[in-house]
């Protein structure tokens, strides 16, 4: 029973360490619950009931892992070119001219983000918009 407890504690630490608990779906939670119930039943001397639950949960997580690995191996589609109105909105948000170079874009971003960062009392949404505008303008400079 002690070894099983250590294994479950190790599983919990691994889930937290890899960040998988943040991305857990309802199905993942149900499978994890079944694994815990199976482990408890097996530890209490009822392996005939607990083992199928543990094996089923292990197979579920193995299948999920294989599906995630296959999804990662697929090549990503090339990004769509930015639209002219998106670039214009990004320039207006950062307050830079159409001929601004990368240094000017970064300087405008630093100036704005210093005042609207969530740590300074701003909102995450506005900081994300400013970051996206910087990224869009820098990408446009690289392509153009």
N, C-alpha and C positions, 0 to 999 in steps of 0.2 A: 504494500500500500504506500510506503514511503517513496519508492521509486516512481510509482505512478504519479504521486503528488509532485515530485520534482520535475517529471516530464511535462505535466500540465502547467506548472509554474514557468518552465522554460518556454513552452509554447506561447504563453501569455506575454512573456518578455520579448520573444521574437516578433509577435504580432505588433506590439507597441513600438519596438525598435525599427521595424521596416515600414511603419506607418500604415499597415494594412487595416488596422482598426478604424482609421479615418475613412477608408474607402469601402467599408463593409456594407453589403446589401442585406436585405431581409433574409434571403436564402442563405447567405454566409452565416448570419447570426443563428438561423435555425440549425444549420449543420454543426456549428460550434456548440450549440446547446445540446444537440444529440450526442456529440462526442463527449461532452462533460457528463451527461447522464449515463452513457455507456461506461465511462471510466469509473464513475462512482459505483455502478452496479457490479462491474468486474472486481473492483476493490472490496466490495462487501460480500464477495463469495458467490456471485451469480453471473459467471462469465458467459453462460449460454444466452442470457438476455443482453448483457453488456457488449459482448464481442461484435455482434452484427451492427450495433449502433456505431461502435468505433470504426469498424471496417467501412461501413457506408459513408461516414463522415470523411475518412481518409481518402476514399475513392472520389468523393465529391470535390475535395480540395485539390486532389491531383488533376482531375479533369479541368477545374477552373484554372489551375496553373498552366496547363498545356494550352488552353484557349487564349490566355493572356500572352503567352510566349508567341503563339502564332500571330496574334494581332500586332505585336511589336515588330515582327519580321516583315510585315507588309510595307512596301515602300509608300512613303507619304506623297500625296498629290502635290504638284508644284503650286506654290502660293499664287493666288490671283493678283494681277497688278493692281496697285491702289488706284481708286477712282479720283478724278480731278477734284471733285467736291470734297472728298475726304481729306485730301492733301491741303486744300484751302482752309478747311475747318481746323486742321492740325496747326497750320501756320498762324491762324487767328488766335487759337488757344494759347500757343506759346509766344505770340507776338513777334514773330520773325518775318523778315522780308523773303520774297520768293528766291532771291539770289543768296540767301544766308548759307554760310558754309557749316561744316559739321561742328566746329568749335563754337560758333554762335548758337547753334541749336542746343548743344549741351549746356552752354552758359545760361540760356533762357530757361532750360529745363531745371537746372540747379536753383536758379533764382525763384522760380515758381514753386517747386516741390518743397523748398525750405519753409514756405509759408502755409502750404496746404497739406503737409504730411500729417497722417493721423496722430503721430506722436506730438505734434505741435497744435493739436486741436482741430485739424482739418478732417475731411472725410476720406474713407478708403476709395470711394467711387471717383471723387475728383482726382485723387492721386493716381488712380489707375488710368483715368482719361489722359492725364498729363504724360504719364509713362508711355501710353500707347501712341500719343501724338509724337513724342520724341522718337520712338522706334520707327514709326511710319515715315517721318521725315528723313531719318538717317538711312533707312532702307531705300527711299526714293533717291537720295543723293548717291548711293552706291550704284543703283541701276542706271541713273541718268547721266 
